[in-house]
Amino acid sequence: MTPEERIFNIGGSELLTVGEIARIGSRLAHLPSPAHVPFPGEQRAIDIGSYYTCSARFNDATGWVPRVPFAEGFGRSLRSYQARPAA
């Protein structure tokens, strides 16, 4: 496989739960905090559980490292979308 055909997993260095990501997004969008709803027991078998991205392979191939913290990047993205006219 050539470098152009490689698949990379890109992520930051912060370990964040889905709940933390939801709270950050809600805060930045000036929305109420999300409610925590436990995963239904009967669907537990399809729950992936924890997930962590590691950019080491991409870093090794390109030298890139994340420099923007998650909340700052999320805020930048949100402001970019908010600035676009409605379709």
Contacts in CASP RR format, 6 or more apart in sequence:
PFRMAT RR
TARGET T0000
AUTHOR 0000-0000-0000
METHOD contacts of the structure
MODEL  1
MTPEERIFNIGGSELLTVGEIARIGSRLAHLPSPAHVPFPGEQRAIDIGS
YYTCSARFNDATGWVPRVPFAEGFGRSLRSYQARPAA
3 61 0 8 1.000
6 57 0 8 1.000
6 61 0 8 1.000
8 55 0 8 1.000
8 57 0 8 1.000
8 58 0 8 1.000
8 61 0 8 1.000
9 53 0 8 1.000
9 54 0 8 1.000
9 55 0 8 1.000
9 57 0 8 1.000
9 58 0 8 1.000
10 53 0 8 1.000
10 55 0 8 1.000
10 58 0 8 1.000
11 53 0 8 1.000
11 54 0 8 1.000
11 55 0 8 1.000
11 66 0 8 1.000
12 53 0 8 1.000
12 55 0 8 1.000
12 66 0 8 1.000
12 70 0 8 1.000
13 66 0 8 1.000
14 69 0 8 1.000
14 70 0 8 1.000
15 52 0 8 1.000
16 24 0 8 1.000
16 70 0 8 1.000
19 34 0 8 1.000
19 36 0 8 1.000
21 70 0 8 1.000
21 74 0 8 1.000
22 34 0 8 1.000
23 33 0 8 1.000
23 34 0 8 1.000
24 70 0 8 1.000
24 71 0 8 1.000
24 74 0 8 1.000
25 31 0 8 1.000
25 74 0 8 1.000
25 75 0 8 1.000
25 78 0 8 1.000
26 32 0 8 1.000
26 33 0 8 1.000
26 34 0 8 1.000
27 33 0 8 1.000
28 71 0 8 1.000
28 74 0 8 1.000
28 75 0 8 1.000
28 78 0 8 1.000
29 78 0 8 1.000
39 47 0 8 1.000
55 64 0 8 1.000
55 65 0 8 1.000
55 66 0 8 1.000
58 64 0 8 1.000
59 65 0 8 1.000
68 76 0 8 1.000
END
